[in-house]
Amino acid sequence: MKLKIVLICLLTLGFLSSCNSKKQVVHTKHKTPPTEKKVVATEKRTPTVKTIEVKQSIATSTIEYINTYKDVAMKEMREFKIPASITLAQGIIESTSGNSELTKRSNNHFGIKCHKGWEGNSTLHDDDEKGECFRVYEDPFISYRDHSLFLTTRSRYANLFTLKDGDYVGWAQGLSEAGYATDRRYPAKLIGLIEKYDLHKYDAEVLGIPFEKVENMSLAQHIVVKGDTLYNISKRYGLTVEELKKINELASNEISIGQELNITK
């Protein structure tokens, strides 16, 4: 009996020892998360500088303008009797030889405002007043035609069409007197451009007469003819009577036929 009990105890101890030997200890390793490194860009990029050749010669751009529109100016002269020289000179001044902001966005080459009755497209532009309404054309050549219609359909310009064909000096003065522009030097500017670029040669071509070059005498000097007064001479060249007298050192308003008057300061 005692032997049986001893055997049972030995078997029990053996079983427990076997279980303990099979147990394994599992060690869990915790991985430390990698430290995030923030990279700050410190490199400065040098901006690329491009050198642009600016071609902004007034003479060149004006010549290009004349070559582009001389034919349409002569065409309008044949149909409406407006000197091609005047049309071109006005286009040069009013559009800055096609480079003005207004002209670029509206094809308006003559600074014609909307006025009553205009049903076409329009744009706002600061001129004599802020935000004035100006006409917009699909094509610059339409602007030239509208310029002709504008002058021929308004009574205030009627006297211009009684002048001798090709009388650009009379037209320059008449446009100013009729209120086309507020600049009192407008006639002198028109005449100066016409004679500087020989624009009146296109008038001669339309009229079929020989072209006679003028050496800018109209702007530099005026020879008094019958009917001249200091007042109408000053008006013609955009001066006041007092300015004309001062330039010529005149003590009175008396002038004589054949007298030479300087008209530039």
KOLVONU-630771 format. One record per residue (C-alpha): residue in three letters; z, y, x. Coordinates in nm, 3 decimals. Layout:
REM KOLVONU-630771
+------+---------+---------+---------+
| type |       Z |       Y |       X |
+------+---------+---------+---------+
|  ALA |       Z |       Y |       X |
...
+------+---------+---------+---------+
This chain:
REM KOLVONU-630771
+------+---------+---------+---------+
| type |       Z |       Y |       X |
+------+---------+---------+---------+
|  MET |   0.000 |   0.000 |   0.000 |
|  LYS |   0.098 |   0.236 |   0.282 |
|  LEU |  -0.223 |   0.145 |   0.460 |
|  LYS |  -0.427 |   0.238 |   0.157 |
|  ILE |  -0.264 |   0.575 |   0.131 |
|  VAL |  -0.326 |   0.639 |   0.501 |
|  LEU |  -0.695 |   0.552 |   0.462 |
|  ILE |  -0.736 |   0.786 |   0.166 |
|  CYS |  -0.578 |   1.069 |   0.363 |
|  LEU |  -0.803 |   1.008 |   0.661 |
|  LEU |  -1.115 |   1.009 |   0.441 |
|  THR |  -1.009 |   1.330 |   0.276 |
|  LEU |  -0.952 |   1.504 |   0.609 |
|  GLY |  -1.288 |   1.385 |   0.738 |
|  PHE |  -1.471 |   1.521 |   0.432 |
|  LEU |  -1.307 |   1.864 |   0.459 |
|  SER |  -1.387 |   1.883 |   0.829 |
|  SER |  -1.753 |   1.805 |   0.761 |
|  CYS |  -1.785 |   2.085 |   0.500 |
|  ASN |  -1.633 |   2.346 |   0.729 |
|  SER |  -1.872 |   2.256 |   1.010 |
|  LYS |  -2.176 |   2.317 |   0.785 |
|  LYS |  -2.072 |   2.667 |   0.679 |
|  GLN |  -2.265 |   2.941 |   0.865 |
|  VAL |  -2.162 |   3.297 |   0.896 |
|  VAL |  -2.448 |   3.531 |   0.809 |
|  HIS |  -2.433 |   3.865 |   0.980 |
|  THR |  -2.638 |   4.137 |   0.804 |
|  LYS |  -2.782 |   4.392 |   1.037 |
|  HIS |  -2.832 |   4.737 |   0.882 |
|  LYS |  -3.129 |   4.914 |   1.028 |
|  THR |  -3.069 |   5.277 |   1.100 |
|  PRO |  -3.346 |   5.482 |   0.935 |
|  PRO |  -3.564 |   5.665 |   1.184 |
|  THR |  -3.485 |   6.030 |   1.230 |
|  GLU |  -3.757 |   6.248 |   1.073 |
|  LYS |  -3.899 |   6.495 |   1.317 |
|  LYS |  -4.043 |   6.815 |   1.180 |
|  VAL |  -4.334 |   6.939 |   1.382 |
|  VAL |  -4.373 |   7.313 |   1.373 |
|  ALA |  -4.717 |   7.440 |   1.457 |
|  THR |  -4.675 |   7.702 |   1.721 |
|  GLU |  -5.033 |   7.727 |   1.834 |
|  LYS |  -5.197 |   8.056 |   1.741 |
|  ARG |  -5.568 |   8.061 |   1.678 |
|  THR |  -5.761 |   8.356 |   1.805 |
|  PRO |  -5.998 |   8.484 |   1.532 |
|  THR |  -6.365 |   8.465 |   1.612 |
|  VAL |  -6.519 |   8.809 |   1.638 |
|  LYS |  -6.889 |   8.835 |   1.561 |
|  THR |  -7.081 |   9.133 |   1.688 |
|  ILE |  -7.327 |   9.256 |   1.428 |
|  GLU |  -7.604 |   9.492 |   1.522 |
|  VAL |  -7.605 |   9.766 |   1.263 |
|  LYS |  -7.942 |   9.924 |   1.204 |
|  GLN |  -7.869 |  10.238 |   1.008 |
|  SER |  -8.130 |  10.488 |   1.110 |
|  ILE |  -8.202 |  10.731 |   0.829 |
|  ALA |  -8.550 |  10.798 |   0.960 |
|  THR |  -8.637 |  10.428 |   0.972 |
|  SER |  -8.497 |  10.346 |   0.629 |
|  THR |  -8.665 |  10.653 |   0.479 |
|  ILE |  -9.000 |  10.556 |   0.628 |
|  GLU |  -8.959 |  10.205 |   0.487 |
|  TYR |  -8.875 |  10.359 |   0.150 |
|  ILE |  -9.187 |  10.578 |   0.159 |
|  ASN |  -9.409 |  10.284 |   0.252 |
|  THR |  -9.263 |  10.078 |  -0.032 |
|  TYR |  -9.302 |  10.336 |  -0.309 |
|  LYS |  -9.589 |  10.566 |  -0.206 |
|  ASP |  -9.843 |  10.370 |  -0.409 |
|  VAL |  -9.642 |  10.382 |  -0.731 |
|  ALA |  -9.575 |  10.754 |  -0.672 |
|  MET |  -9.950 |  10.817 |  -0.646 |
|  LYS | -10.011 |  10.604 |  -0.954 |
|  GLU |  -9.763 |  10.815 |  -1.151 |
|  MET |  -9.930 |  11.133 |  -1.023 |
|  ARG | -10.269 |  11.017 |  -1.150 |
|  GLU | -10.127 |  10.948 |  -1.496 |
|  PHE |  -9.868 |  11.225 |  -1.535 |
|  LYS |  -9.968 |  11.502 |  -1.288 |
|  ILE |  -9.630 |  11.498 |  -1.112 |
|  PRO |  -9.692 |  11.544 |  -0.737 |
|  ALA |  -9.639 |  11.217 |  -0.555 |
|  SER |  -9.465 |  11.415 |  -0.282 |
|  ILE |  -9.206 |  11.544 |  -0.529 |
|  THR |  -9.149 |  11.199 |  -0.678 |
|  LEU |  -9.096 |  11.042 |  -0.336 |
|  ALA |  -8.871 |  11.325 |  -0.215 |
|  GLN |  -8.659 |  11.300 |  -0.528 |
|  GLY |  -8.635 |  10.924 |  -0.487 |
|  ILE |  -8.525 |  10.963 |  -0.125 |
|  ILE |  -8.253 |  11.214 |  -0.215 |
|  GLU |  -8.125 |  11.058 |  -0.537 |
|  SER |  -8.119 |  10.700 |  -0.406 |
|  THR |  -8.038 |  10.773 |  -0.040 |
|  SER |  -8.365 |  10.601 |   0.048 |
|  GLY |  -8.272 |  10.309 |  -0.177 |
|  ASN |  -7.932 |  10.257 |  -0.015 |
|  SER |  -7.693 |  10.423 |  -0.259 |
|  GLU |  -7.437 |  10.213 |  -0.444 |
|  LEU |  -7.578 |  10.320 |  -0.781 |
|  THR |  -7.936 |  10.234 |  -0.686 |
|  LYS |  -7.844 |   9.893 |  -0.545 |
|  ARG |  -7.673 |   9.781 |  -0.863 |
|  SER |  -7.896 |   9.954 |  -1.119 |
|  ASN |  -8.243 |  10.014 |  -0.964 |
|  ASN |  -8.194 |  10.376 |  -1.071 |
|  HIS |  -8.384 |  10.574 |  -0.806 |
|  PHE |  -8.365 |  10.918 |  -0.965 |
|  GLY |  -8.006 |  10.951 |  -1.079 |
|  ILE |  -8.111 |  10.965 |  -1.444 |
|  LYS |  -7.812 |  10.952 |  -1.675 |
|  CYS |  -7.809 |  10.776 |  -2.010 |
|  HIS |  -7.847 |  11.088 |  -2.227 |
|  LYS |  -7.873 |  11.075 |  -2.602 |
|  GLY |  -8.109 |  10.810 |  -2.738 |
|  TRP |  -8.101 |  10.574 |  -2.439 |
|  GLU |  -8.091 |  10.216 |  -2.572 |
|  GLY |  -8.134 |  10.027 |  -2.247 |
|  ASN |  -7.872 |   9.884 |  -2.013 |
|  SER |  -7.628 |  10.120 |  -1.848 |
|  THR |  -7.356 |  10.140 |  -1.585 |
|  LEU |  -7.070 |  10.377 |  -1.516 |
|  HIS |  -7.069 |  10.577 |  -1.194 |
|  ASP |  -6.873 |  10.875 |  -1.063 |
|  ASP |  -7.102 |  11.175 |  -1.021 |
|  ASP |  -7.031 |  11.531 |  -1.137 |
|  GLU |  -6.759 |  11.373 |  -1.348 |
|  LYS |  -6.575 |  11.042 |  -1.326 |
|  GLY |  -6.728 |  10.741 |  -1.500 |
|  GLU |  -7.059 |  10.892 |  -1.612 |
|  CYS |  -7.320 |  10.675 |  -1.782 |
|  PHE |  -7.637 |  10.599 |  -1.582 |
|  ARG |  -7.947 |  10.404 |  -1.679 |
|  VAL |  -8.005 |  10.052 |  -1.545 |
|  TYR |  -8.354 |   9.909 |  -1.486 |
|  GLU |  -8.469 |   9.553 |  -1.427 |
|  ASP |  -8.712 |   9.669 |  -1.161 |
|  PRO |  -8.729 |   9.982 |  -0.941 |
|  PHE |  -9.089 |  10.044 |  -1.049 |
|  ILE |  -8.965 |  10.081 |  -1.407 |
|  SER |  -8.736 |  10.353 |  -1.276 |
|  TYR |  -9.042 |  10.539 |  -1.142 |
|  ARG |  -9.215 |  10.518 |  -1.479 |
|  ASP |  -8.903 |  10.635 |  -1.661 |
|  HIS |  -8.881 |  10.930 |  -1.421 |
|  SER |  -9.231 |  11.034 |  -1.525 |
|  LEU |  -9.150 |  10.995 |  -1.894 |
|  PHE |  -8.822 |  11.181 |  -1.848 |
|  LEU |  -9.001 |  11.487 |  -1.707 |
|  THR |  -9.298 |  11.484 |  -1.945 |
|  THR |  -9.098 |  11.446 |  -2.267 |
|  ARG |  -8.843 |  11.725 |  -2.214 |
|  SER |  -8.940 |  12.081 |  -2.297 |
|  ARG |  -8.731 |  12.233 |  -2.018 |
|  TYR |  -8.974 |  12.085 |  -1.763 |
|  ALA |  -9.289 |  12.193 |  -1.950 |
|  ASN |  -9.363 |  12.490 |  -1.722 |
|  LEU |  -9.390 |  12.259 |  -1.422 |
|  PHE |  -9.706 |  12.106 |  -1.565 |
|  THR |  -9.878 |  12.447 |  -1.570 |
|  LEU |  -9.853 |  12.478 |  -1.191 |
|  LYS | -10.149 |  12.424 |  -0.963 |
|  ASP | -10.205 |  12.056 |  -0.887 |
|  GLY | -10.004 |  11.951 |  -0.585 |
|  ASP |  -9.788 |  12.266 |  -0.575 |
|  TYR |  -9.480 |  12.088 |  -0.442 |
|  VAL |  -9.304 |  12.414 |  -0.356 |
|  GLY |  -9.336 |  12.534 |  -0.716 |
|  TRP |  -9.218 |  12.196 |  -0.843 |
|  ALA |  -8.917 |  12.196 |  -0.612 |
|  GLN |  -8.815 |  12.538 |  -0.737 |
|  GLY |  -8.892 |  12.456 |  -1.101 |
|  LEU |  -8.688 |  12.135 |  -1.104 |
|  SER |  -8.388 |  12.326 |  -0.978 |
|  GLU |  -8.430 |  12.608 |  -1.228 |
|  ALA |  -8.462 |  12.355 |  -1.511 |
|  GLY |  -8.129 |  12.201 |  -1.409 |
|  TYR |  -8.243 |  11.866 |  -1.271 |
|  ALA |  -7.974 |  11.885 |  -1.001 |
|  THR |  -7.659 |  12.093 |  -0.962 |
|  ASP |  -7.705 |  12.135 |  -0.585 |
|  ARG |  -7.842 |  12.485 |  -0.528 |
|  ARG |  -7.998 |  12.364 |  -0.203 |
|  TYR |  -8.203 |  12.107 |  -0.395 |
|  PRO |  -8.538 |  12.289 |  -0.359 |
|  ALA |  -8.492 |  12.332 |   0.016 |
|  LYS |  -8.400 |  11.966 |   0.053 |
|  LEU |  -8.707 |  11.851 |  -0.138 |
|  ILE |  -8.941 |  12.077 |   0.058 |
|  GLY |  -8.780 |  11.980 |   0.387 |
|  LEU |  -8.833 |  11.608 |   0.321 |
|  ILE |  -9.190 |  11.659 |   0.203 |
|  GLU |  -9.288 |  11.851 |   0.515 |
|  LYS |  -9.086 |  11.639 |   0.757 |
|  TYR |  -9.253 |  11.315 |   0.641 |
|  ASP |  -9.587 |  11.468 |   0.535 |
|  LEU |  -9.540 |  11.342 |   0.180 |
|  HIS |  -9.792 |  11.595 |   0.050 |
|  LYS | -10.067 |  11.389 |   0.215 |
|  TYR | -10.033 |  11.154 |  -0.082 |
|  ASP | -10.095 |  11.448 |  -0.317 |
|  ALA | -10.410 |  11.526 |  -0.119 |
|  GLU | -10.520 |  11.163 |  -0.144 |
|  VAL | -10.483 |  11.162 |  -0.523 |
|  LEU | -10.657 |  11.498 |  -0.557 |
|  GLY | -10.936 |  11.401 |  -0.314 |
|  ILE | -10.883 |  11.703 |  -0.091 |
|  PRO | -10.830 |  11.736 |   0.286 |
|  PHE | -10.471 |  11.708 |   0.400 |
|  GLU | -10.328 |  12.008 |   0.583 |
|  LYS | -10.012 |  11.945 |   0.784 |
|  VAL |  -9.739 |  12.205 |   0.750 |
|  GLU |  -9.514 |  12.266 |   1.049 |
|  ASN |  -9.201 |  12.306 |   0.839 |
|  MET |  -9.273 |  12.674 |   0.788 |
|  SER |  -9.158 |  12.668 |   0.426 |
|  LEU |  -8.805 |  12.590 |   0.533 |
|  ALA |  -8.793 |  12.810 |   0.842 |
|  GLN |  -8.972 |  13.118 |   0.724 |
|  HIS |  -9.111 |  13.280 |   0.412 |
|  ILE |  -9.389 |  13.537 |   0.412 |
|  VAL |  -9.347 |  13.785 |   0.128 |
|  VAL |  -9.634 |  13.800 |  -0.122 |
|  LYS |  -9.697 |  14.023 |  -0.423 |
|  GLY |  -9.434 |  13.967 |  -0.693 |
|  ASP |  -9.167 |  13.837 |  -0.455 |
|  THR |  -8.813 |  13.963 |  -0.481 |
|  LEU |  -8.506 |  13.869 |  -0.285 |
|  TYR |  -8.375 |  13.707 |  -0.600 |
|  ASN |  -8.668 |  13.471 |  -0.665 |
|  ILE |  -8.702 |  13.392 |  -0.294 |
|  SER |  -8.333 |  13.303 |  -0.271 |
|  LYS |  -8.360 |  13.088 |  -0.583 |
|  ARG |  -8.660 |  12.905 |  -0.440 |
|  TYR |  -8.474 |  12.801 |  -0.128 |
|  GLY |  -8.131 |  12.745 |  -0.276 |
|  LEU |  -7.970 |  13.054 |  -0.128 |
|  THR |  -7.788 |  13.351 |  -0.274 |
|  VAL |  -7.930 |  13.701 |  -0.233 |
|  GLU |  -7.638 |  13.793 |  -0.010 |
|  GLU |  -7.699 |  13.490 |   0.214 |
|  LEU |  -8.067 |  13.577 |   0.244 |
|  LYS |  -7.983 |  13.938 |   0.332 |
|  LYS |  -7.726 |  13.828 |   0.588 |
|  ILE |  -7.965 |  13.582 |   0.757 |
|  ASN |  -8.227 |  13.855 |   0.788 |
|  GLU |  -7.984 |  14.140 |   0.854 |
|  LEU |  -8.113 |  14.338 |   0.556 |
|  ALA |  -7.925 |  14.649 |   0.452 |
|  SER |  -8.093 |  14.669 |   0.108 |
|  ASN |  -8.290 |  14.460 |  -0.140 |
|  GLU |  -8.621 |  14.620 |  -0.048 |
|  ILE |  -8.890 |  14.394 |   0.099 |
|  SER |  -9.262 |  14.444 |   0.161 |
|  ILE |  -9.574 |  14.227 |   0.129 |
|  GLY |  -9.637 |  14.037 |   0.450 |
|  GLN |  -9.278 |  14.064 |   0.565 |
|  GLU |  -9.146 |  13.749 |   0.732 |
|  LEU |  -8.806 |  13.630 |   0.611 |
|  ASN |  -8.598 |  13.363 |   0.778 |
|  ILE |  -8.456 |  13.128 |   0.521 |
|  THR |  -8.243 |  12.898 |   0.733 |
|  LYS |  -7.907 |  12.983 |   0.882 |
+------+---------+---------+---------+
